[in-house]
Amino acid sequence: MNYDAGSYDVVVIGAGHAGIEASLASARLGCSTAVFTINMDAVGNCPCNPSIGGTAKGHLVREIDALGGEMGRTADKSFLQSRMLNRGKGPAVHSLRAQIDRREYSKIMKHTLELTDNLHLRQAEITEIYPEGHVWKVVTRMHAVFTAKAVILATGTFLGGRIYVGDVNYESGPDGMFPAAFLGKSLEKLGLSLRRFKTGTPARVLRSSIDFSKLEEQHGDDPVVPFSYDTEDPGENRAICHIAWTNRETKRIILENIHRSPLYSGDIEGVGPRYCPSIEDKIVRFSAKERHQIFVEPCGLDTEELYLQGMSSSLPEDVQLAFYHTIEGMEHMQIMRSAYAIEYDCVDPLQLEATLEFREHPGLYGAGQFNGSSGYEEAAAQGLVAGINAARKIKGEAPFILDRASSYIGTLIDDLITKGCTDPYRMMTSRSEYRLVLRQDNADERLTPLGREIGLIPDRRWERFCQKQEQKQAERKRVEKLVISPSEALNAMLLEKGTSPISTGVRMIDLLRRPQLSYRDLAPFDPERPDVPDQVLENVEIEIKYEGYIKRQKSDIAQLRRLEQKLLPKNIDYTTLTGLRTEAQEKLQAVRPANIGQASRISGVSPADISVLLIWLSKMES
């Protein structure tokens, strides 16, 4: 028998990375918020790799932090090893990645939720949601009925979850937890278009069963660069990671048993992530490749479990053991948790607005893997945006929308809602056409003023941000004026770096424009350099070196913004617009873009179709 259990402004379903950021944002913006999780001990769980960040994902973490989110701060408190990826490439693709203590990360996140005002953390399985007038009803398996003005769906891989290991499969969430077995039917009743995706994870293995003398060591960076702009002293690396390699024998065993993989037997219906394939996928798809890299990573300081990054699989346990034992250093390795694939329900994101609210269901939002994305960072970014927008809608404030020229978060959401996804969406730097402007080093400059305006950046953080901007402007003016005189030592350094010596005084800004030189190289010849944070010097140096390219991208951004200012009416019937191709009519009718810019990015809408829309708009406005 159902009973009335109370009401909240916002209910968040799921306390993974999306649910955490959504509920914290909503509560911090003054809305009474409840976040429900199937297992209270799994708040902020990392069921796949025990790391935060990575290529493009590090950008997302920095942006979440710049807006006032929590992921970066918690990663800094729980990291084991930190590395800046892609240092050998340009600054647009530099991305921070931290190996974390997964239990410590979860513990800190759970405690953060528990200590947050306006926020109630509850263990319960949600089995049904439905609208009633202008509110939503949320029903638990124990028959409690909660009333909410907004609901955020952040179900991760729990919704209709099913585990696969060889020919064995069963209903389950990640890490052997209960799945959300009933909510999917309720969502189908609402008319939401669901689909099946799948992801996977490798085995966890016993540290003492590996011979590390046969593996390559991988050390962290020194000094450590933090994710969060709040972190003043991140501390030192506390762990070493290792690298191993598969070989021909590994390949042979996998190919001989490929018919036993549910991916190839047809048991798994869900579509897997294109950019994070299982080891059996890699062996088949890259058949000419003789070996594949494995990153051996610790799961925490107080556990002997190791994670084998790059070796996810759904092959049977006996096959897993056989192919792991072919790897040098792992001949006697003991599996603690077998690799598995997990299949789950998610929604077609073309049903969402840029606020992540469902177009046909006011007050209902989606975030994270529920929206068809993959990865902790993509989930957290969406959760933050959904939580902000749910709170702002309840308070009668304007929606918060990030466009693709403002951030990777904006690019992620724009891709999902305009292009959709046929497999789990993963953020990559190549997805952003403005990546030289959207670097991780300037995320605060781009987004912290927005976070302050929203109400998620406290006074102390704002004061530090303003001070940093003042330091940056002062340093830029200083290097523009500073003239460095020629000397024997300077010219020797210039020749050593492969650039021409000088015979007269040269402005420091002109020396910094040389690709061979850095702030660090010029430090001995700049004795009056002020004591400012390294991040300030990094910002100034990048903007000087890439000034021309950045200027060009800002011009492209201005053009994008002009197109996005041309709004399309919500009630337009595209099937009645003559001149549009049939495919364009169908796609526009399904996606219902908010503006011309969005319309231009929909797959199947051509430049000629955009011209038709522009002509139609000009007639409407005249």
Salt bridges, closest charged atoms under 4 A:
ASP9 OD1 - LYS149 NZ 3.28
GLU63 OE2 - ARG446 NH1 2.89
ASP65 OD2 - ARG461 NH2 2.93
GLU70 OE1 - ARG28 NH2 2.70
GLU70 OE1 - ARG73 NH2 2.75
GLU104 OE1 - LYS107 NZ 3.32
GLU114 OE2 - LYS110 NZ 2.55
GLU125 OE1 - ARG141 NH1 3.07
GLU132 OE2 - LYS137 NZ 3.80
ASP175 OD2 - ARG102 NH2 2.90
ASP175 OD1 - ARG337 NH1 3.83
GLU217 OE1 - HIS219 NE2 2.80
ASP221 OD2 - ARG87 NH2 3.64
ASP230 OD2 - ARG73 NH1 2.85
ASP230 OD2 - ARG461 NH1 3.28
ASP230 OD1 - ARG464 NH1 3.88
GLU232 OE2 - ARG460 NH2 2.75
GLU232 OE2 - ARG464 NH1 3.86
GLU249 OE2 - ARG252 NH2 2.48
GLU256 OE2 - ARG252 NH1 2.78
GLU290 OE1 - ARG248 NE 3.19
GLU290 OE2 - LYS251 NZ 3.98
GLU297 OE2 - ARG97 NH1 3.21
GLU304 OE1 - ARG207 NE 3.34
GLU305 OE1 - ARG337 NE 2.75
ASP318 OD2 - ARG260 NH1 3.03
GLU331 OE2 - LYS214 NZ 3.50
GLU343 OE1 - ARG196 NH2 3.10
ASP345 OD1 - ARG196 NH1 3.03
ASP348 OD1 - ARG195 NH2 3.60
GLU353 OE2 - ARG359 NE 3.87
GLU357 OE2 - LYS393 NZ 2.47
GLU377 OE1 - LYS57 NZ 3.51
GLU378 OE1 - LYS57 NZ 2.87
GLU397 OE1 - ARG392 NH1 3.45
ASP403 OD2 - ARG561 NE 2.72
ASP414 OD2 - ARG404 NH1 2.70
ASP414 OD2 - ARG601 NE 2.51
ASP415 OD1 - ARG404 NH1 3.01
ASP415 OD1 - LYS419 NZ 3.35
ASP423 OD2 - ARG274 NH2 2.70
GLU433 OE2 - ARG404 NE 3.05
ASP441 OD1 - ARG439 NE 2.70
ASP444 OD2 - LYS468 NZ 2.89
GLU445 OE1 - LYS472 NZ 2.53
ASP459 OD1 - ARG452 NH1 2.98
GLU475 OE1 - ARG478 NE 2.91
GLU480 OE2 - ARG476 NE 2.90
ASP510 OD2 - ARG507 NE 3.33
ASP510 OD1 - ARG513 NH1 2.82
ASP521 OD1 - LYS497 NZ 3.32
ASP526 OD2 - ARG478 NH2 2.79
ASP526 OD2 - ARG529 NE 2.85
GLU543 OE2 - LYS472 NZ 2.62
GLU547 OE2 - ARG476 NH2 2.77
GLU547 OE1 - ARG513 NH2 3.21
GLU564 OE2 - ARG601 NH2 2.69
GLU583 OE1 - ARG581 NH1 3.50
GLU583 OE2 - LYS587 NZ 3.70
ASP609 OD2 - ARG581 NH2 2.81
